């Protein structure tokens, strides 16, 4: 039985995070058990037929793959085979039920019995009316200010020593930002950190992992506000000569130092884990809001960037038929995923250069250019919602199916591995499916 010393820093509040709070007691961690009770008094709502506590976490299909590549022997990262390091019993939810205790609904379903299905439309942010835009910003402000009653985040000053691990509170929006930060930490192999390997980038999991992240924050805002019609907007950056939404009416203007204008909607926002981007730590100040740095943004400050991706760059990216290609990393050629992520020139699919997704992060500068903590900037959501739209357009044009997700040896990115660090398990290949299956679709804007 694995022992883990846990210290809880509890705060009064009402919201959500990555580790279910009920699963971070010392008893739950010592027993590797995460099957919380639902309101009917049974674990995973089993008495109501919502789910059951199962003693499987890693699907059997990938165990031979792991053994073949020596993962068990070589890797000692706590996130590998998520969440097997922490729990070997989790909830399996049935039908349209979902959530860490099967108390929620699958994305796109609502109601006490999750019987109501609906599809919301994600619009380009400039398509929103003034009222819709103000509502969006007020929802973000509420998510940024509200603490979670259901979830906590993991913090440690030293990833080599388990007795430094503790769980701390965070707001809904900070949880979303922290999940990206956690997935981006270098993978530990034989006690050495490999900066080339993360769970959310440089591999076939990239578009699906970020799709899941957007669904998570979108759903949390729906639950927080009671607004089932809420849908995230996106930012179509094709052909922009500058950041046309970096104004106080949208994301906020900023000065040459990257400081947001005092009239910006996000002038007072602080970035969780800013200043603590050390490879051997999980944000030791995650629970200390006073130690976080203010959000920064410096669009166009990098002199090496002469423009944003063009309309043609997008069309060239969408033409590549293979979802991903060997070696399934940043060196993959003629790969839609690698072009979209921004490691290839879209026109030829073979020249390695910065573009598409990566280019936007660098262009916006400030917090967005520090990729691990970039989700702290709401620009991240708008940018990745557009990346997700391109992912959806590609799937439609190429009749994509889950079978197109490749077997690969990238840690945490196998087709049947659980996306790190979400509850319940969502396998990486699940997201090669239509957006409508998850309860949303995209508006058509400027011909796409």
N, C-alpha and C positions, 0 to 999 in steps of 0.2 A: 504494500500500500504506500503510495507516494504521499509524503508529508509536505505541507506547505503552510508556513506561518503567515497568517493574514491579519492585517490591521485595518480596521474600518474607520474611515473619517466621515461620519454621518452628518448630513445637513437636512433641515426640514425642506420639503419641496414636493413638486408634483410632475415628473416627466420621464425620459427614456435614455439608454446607453447600450454598450456592447456586451458586457457580462451581466446576465440577469442577477439582480441583487440577491434574490433568494438562493442563488447557487454560489455565492461567495462567502458563506459562513464557513468556519473552520471545519465543521462536520461534513458539509457538502464537498469541500475540496479534499478532505482526507479520504472520503469514500468515492471520489471521482463521480459524483452523482449530480445530475442537473435535470430532474423531473419534478418541477414545482407543482403544487396543488392548484387546481382551478377552483372556482367558486362553488362547484358541486361537492367539494370535499375530497375529490380523487385526484391523483397525480395525472397530469396531462388531460384532465377532463374525461378520463376513461369511462366513468359511470354514465356520462352523457353521450358517449360515442364520438367524442371529438378527437381523441388520440390515445396513445399508449406509451408507457415508458419502455424503451427498448435498450437492449444491451449491445447494440451495434452503433458505431459512429462512422467508421471508415467503411464504405461499401466493399464487399468481398472482391469485387471485380478489380480493384486497384491494388490489392495486397500483393499479388505476384509482381506487378509493375514496380512497387516499392522495393520488394526484396531483390528483384533483378538489378535495379540500379543502386542498391546498397544504401538506401535512405536510412534504414533502421540502424545500420552500423555507423554511418558517417555523420548524420545530422542530429544535433541536440537542440534545435530551435523549438521553443515552446509552441509555435504556431503551426508546425508541420502536422499534416493529417488532422487539421482542425476539426473538432476541439479535443482530440484524443489525449493530449497532454494533461488537460484539466478534467475531462469527463469521459467516462466510457459508458454512461447511461444518459440518454437524452430523450426528449419527446419526439415521437413520430406522429404527425398530425394527419388525420384522414379527411378525404373529400376537400371541401373548400375551407377547412379550418387551418390555422397557421399560428405562428408565434412561439415563443420559448416554452409556454405552457399550454399551447393550443387554444388559448383564450382569445385570439384575434382571428381575422379572416385572411385568406389568400389575397394578394394584391388584385384589386379590381372587384372584390366582393365586399358586401356590407350587410349589416343586420345582425340580430341576435343569433340567428342560425346560419349566417353567411349565405343566405339564399338570393340576395339581390345583387345582380351583376350590372356594372355600369362602366362606360368608357369615357374618360375625361380627355379633353383636347389640350395639349400643350401648345401654346402660342408663342410666336416670336415676341420678345418683350416690347418691341415697338408697335405691335398690334394691340396691346392691352389698352383699354380706355384708362383715363385718369383715375377713375374709381378703382378699377381692377389693379392698377399699378400701386396705388396707395394701400390697398388691401394686402397685396403681396409684401410690401415693405413692412407693414404692421405685423403681419404673421411672422416674418423673419425676426423682427424685434422681440416678439413674444417668445419665439423658440430660443432666441439667444439669452433671454432672461430667466427662463423657467427650468428649474432643476428636475431631475427624474426621480420618481418614486420606485421605478421598476429596474433601472439599470445603473451600473457603475463602470468606471474605466480602470484599467490596470496601470499602475505606476511602480517604477523601481529605479533606484539610483545605480544599480549594477546588475545587468542581465545574467552575469555569471553566478550570482548568489541568490538562490530562491528565497532566503530568509529576509531579503530586502523588498520582496514583492508586497504590495498593498493595493487596496481598491479604494478609489475616491469618487466623490460625486462630480457631476458635470451637468451642464444644461443640455437641452435637446440639440441645439445647433453645435455646441462644442463636442458632443458625442459623435455627431456626423463627421466633424473635422478630425477628431481623434482616431476614428476608425481608419481613415485614410493614412494618417500618420503611423498608426500601428502596423498597417499592412506594408508600409514603405520602409520599415526598418530593415537593415541588411540581415540576411539569413546567417545564422550561426552554424558552422560546420566544424566539428572537432574542436570547439572552443574558439574558433577563429571566425571573424565576421567577413562575409563575402559581399562587398558593396555592389557587385554586379547582379545580385539576385534579390528580388522582392516578390511579393505575392500579387501585386496589382498591375505591374508594368512589365514591359519587355518580354512578352509571351502571349500565348493565345487567350489567356484569361482577361486580358486588358479591357476589351469592350464590354464583356459580360459583367466583370467585377464592378465597373463603374456604373453600369445600368442598375445593378442591385443597390449600390450606394444611393443613387437618385431615388429609387423606389422607397428606400428606407426613410430618407428625410421627408419625402413627399407624404408618405403614410403617417409619419409622426406628427406632421403639421395638420393633417386631416383630423387625427385623433385629438390633438391639442385644442383645435379651434371648433371642432364639430362640423366643419365644412367639408362634406363629402365631395363637393364639386371642385375643390382646389386642385390645381395642376401646376407644376413648375413651368415657368417660361424658359425660352432658350434665346441665345444670341447668335444670329447668323452673321458671322464675321467675314464671309466671302467678299473680297474686293475692297474692304475698308482701307482707306489710306491712313486712318487713325482710329482710336477707340471711340466710335460715334456714340456709345452709351456711357462714356466716362464723363458725365455731366451731373450736376446736382439733382436734376430731374430723374436720373436713373441711378447709376452706381456711385456718382460723386466725382467732382473735380479734385485734383491734387496738385501740390506745388512741386518744385524741382527736387525737394527732399523726399517726396513721396507721401507727404502728410495730407490727409484728406481734408477738404474744405469743411469748416465748422458747420455749414448748412447741409452737408451730406447726410444721407440716411444712416451712414455707417461711421461717422466721424469719431464716435466714442468706442467703437468695437475694439476688443483686444483679441489676440490670436493665441489660442491654447497651444502650449508646447513651444511657443516662440522663444528663442534664446536657449533652448535645451535640445537641440537637434544632434545629440551625441549618439554614436552608433551603439554604445554599450549601455544605454539607459532607455527606459520608457518614461520620458517626461516626468522627472521627479517633482516638478512643481505643478502638475496637472490640476491639483485642487486649490492652488493659490492664485486667485484672479489678479491679485495686486502685482505679482511678478511677471505677468504676461505683457508682451509688447503690443503697442497699438498697431492696428492694421495699416499697411503701407501699400501704395500702388504708384508705379512710375511708367505709364504707357509711353512707348516710343523712346525711352531713354537709352536703350542699348544701340550704339551706333552701327553694329553689325547687321541689324535688321532693317531692311529697306522697304518692306511691305508685308502685309498679311497674306495668307493663302488666297489665291485667286479663284474665280469661278471655274477656270480650266483645271486648276490643281484639284478641286473637288471632283470634277468629272473624271479626271485621270485616275484618281484614287478609287473611285467606284467601279472602274472598268476591270480591275484585277479579279479573276475568277476564283483563285484559291484563297480560302479564308486565312490560312497561314501555311508556311512552308518551313522545312528544316533549315537551320537548327532550332527553330522556334524561339528566337530571341531577337535582339536588335540587329543581328546580321542576316536575318531572313530576307531573301530576295523574291520579287514578284509576289509579294504577300500583301493582301488587302489590309490585314491587321497591322503590319509593320509600316505600310504607307500611311494609314490612318493615324497611328500613334505618332508618326513624324520622324522616322529614322531613314526613310527612303525618298528619293525624288519621285513624285507620282508619275511623271511622264514616261520614265523608262523602267522604273521598278528595280533598278540595280545600283544606281548611284547613291551612296550613303551621304545624306545631308539632312539638316534640320528643317522640318516643315510641319504642316498641318497641326495636329494637337500640340506637339512640343513647342512649336513656334509661338503659339498664343500665350503659353505660360511665360516664355522668356520676354515676349513683347510687352506684356502687362507689367512685368517687373515687380519689385517690392515683395509682398507676401506670396503672390502667385508664382514668382520665379523660384521660390524656395519650395520645391515640389512636395516635400514631405508635409509641410504645414500649409500648403496652398489652398486646401479646402476651407480654411478660415475666411477667405475672401468670397463673398457671395458670387463674384465673377466666376468662380470655379463651377458652381451649379449651372449657370447660364451657358458657359463654355461646354461643359460636359453633356448638357442636355442636347446641344447641337451635335456634338460628336456622336451621341446616341442616336440622334435622328439620321445621321449619315450611315450608321451601322444598320438601322432599320431599312433605309433605302437600298443599301447593298443586299440585304437579305431578300428583299422583294424582287430585285432585278435578277438575282442569281438563284432563286428558288431554294434558299438555304434551309437545311434541316440540321437537327442535332448530330446526325451522322457525320457532318462535315467538320465537327470539332476533332482535331487530330490527337492521337496518342503522342505523348511527348515526355521528355525526362526533366522538365523544368519543375523544381519543387513547388508543390501546392497548386500546380496548373494542369494537372491531369484531368481528363474529361469527367471522371466520376469522383474527383476529390471535392470536398466541401469548400465553398468560397470562404476565405478567411477575412474577418472573424464574425460571421453572422450566425444567428439562431432563428429558426432551426436550420438544418443543413440544406443549402442550395448548391447543387453540383454545377461545376463550371460549364458543362455542355448544355444545361437547361436554357441558357440565355440565347442560344441560337434558335429562337422561336419568335413569333410576331409580338410586337409591342402590345397589340390588342389583347393578347392572352394575359397581360399584366394590368389591364384596365386603363390604358391610355393610348392615344395616337397623336401624331403631330399635324399641325396645320401646314398648308402649302404656303410658302412664302418666297417670293422672287423666283418662281419657276421650279422650286424643289419642295 
